[in-house]
Amino acid sequence: MNLPTVQTIRSDDLVEFLQLHNMEVTEAGDSILRVVRETELPVFLNVGNEVLTFEVDLGPVKDLGGGNLFFELLDENTAIQPVCFAIDNSHPDDPRLILTESRITGDLSDREILSVFDALELAADKAETILQKYLK
């Protein structure tokens, strides 16, 4: 028998939704959540009034390959969309390479949130491949 599917709509707050999808969520600061899915790198969510920003810290960039590395990362940005490589320079003595993405909070869907986590996971794997060449 070929049974039809039934689409349902429900609303969960963000933390509850993430936990329902087997993610570990802890508060990491004012309006910052640390989210870990399985064995992946932590994702930091900055929960703003209108924007939800996702960030994965890939490490310091101070002693990495310079221009060649940055060119390769920027070139890869087109392949890893919707996320992108960026530099977090909020601490000038310790600039960090990050993966980042943001979403407007007004009408978030489950697929939208989960797709960002999937994209971050794939991009982190790409970053590992690229960075291995420069960490020798």
C-alpha positions in Angstrom: 0.0 0.0 0.0 1.3 3.5 -0.9 0.4 5.7 2.1 0.2 9.5 1.8 2.4 11.7 3.9 0.9 14.2 6.4 2.7 17.5 6.9 2.5 19.0 10.3 3.3 22.5 11.7 4.5 23.0 15.2 6.4 25.7 17.1 9.3 25.2 19.5 11.6 27.6 21.1 15.1 27.5 19.7 16.8 25.6 22.6 13.9 23.0 22.8 14.1 22.5 19.0 17.9 21.9 19.1 17.6 19.5 22.0 14.9 17.6 20.2 17.4 17.1 17.4 20.0 15.6 19.8 22.1 18.7 20.1 23.7 19.7 23.4 22.9 23.3 24.2 24.6 25.4 26.9 24.7 29.2 27.6 28.1 30.6 26.7 27.4 34.3 27.6 24.9 37.0 27.2 22.7 36.0 24.3 25.2 33.3 23.2 24.4 29.6 23.0 27.0 26.9 22.5 25.6 24.0 20.5 27.2 20.7 19.8 25.9 18.1 17.5 27.4 14.6 17.9 31.2 14.9 17.4 31.2 18.1 15.4 32.9 21.4 16.4 30.8 23.6 18.6 28.5 26.1 16.9 28.1 29.4 18.8 24.7 31.1 18.2 24.4 34.8 18.9 20.7 35.3 19.5 19.8 38.9 18.5 16.4 40.6 18.4 16.1 40.1 14.7 19.1 38.0 13.6 20.5 34.6 14.6 24.2 34.4 13.9 26.0 31.0 13.7 29.8 30.8 14.2 32.3 28.0 14.2 35.7 28.8 15.5 38.4 27.1 13.3 41.4 28.5 15.2 43.9 31.3 15.2 45.1 32.7 11.9 48.0 34.7 13.1 50.7 32.2 12.1 49.0 30.5 9.1 49.9 30.7 5.4 49.0 34.3 4.7 47.9 35.3 1.2 47.8 31.9 -0.3 45.7 30.4 2.4 43.3 33.4 2.4 42.9 33.2 -1.4 42.1 29.5 -1.2 39.6 30.1 1.6 37.9 33.0 -0.2 37.8 30.9 -3.4 36.1 28.1 -1.5 33.4 30.5 -0.1 31.4 30.0 -3.3 31.4 26.3 -2.8 30.3 26.3 0.8 27.4 28.7 0.6 25.2 29.5 2.5 28.0 29.6 5.1 31.3 31.4 4.6 34.8 31.8 5.9 35.5 35.0 7.8 38.0 36.5 10.3 36.8 37.3 13.8 39.0 40.2 14.8 37.1 41.1 18.0 40.3 40.4 19.9 43.0 42.0 17.7 45.8 40.1 19.5 44.1 36.8 18.6 42.3 37.0 15.2 40.3 33.8 14.5 39.3 32.0 11.4 35.6 31.2 11.6 32.7 29.9 9.6 29.6 32.1 9.8 26.1 32.4 8.7 23.1 34.4 9.8 19.3 34.1 9.6 16.5 36.5 10.3 14.6 35.3 13.3 11.1 36.4 12.2 10.1 33.2 10.5 12.6 30.4 11.1 11.8 26.9 9.9 13.1 23.6 11.1 14.6 22.8 7.7 16.3 26.2 7.6 18.0 25.7 11.0 19.1 22.1 10.3 20.4 23.0 6.9 22.7 25.6 8.4 24.1 23.0 10.8 24.6 20.6 7.8 26.3 23.3 5.8 28.6 24.2 8.7 29.6 20.6 9.1 30.5 20.2 5.4 32.4 23.5 5.4 34.3 22.5 8.5 35.4 19.3 6.7 36.5 21.5 3.7 38.4 23.8 6.1 40.2 20.9 7.6 41.4 19.7 4.2 42.6 23.2 3.2 44.2 24.0 6.6 46.2 20.7 6.7 48.4 22.1 3.9 49.3 25.1 5.9 49.8 23.5 9.3 52.9 21.6 8.4 
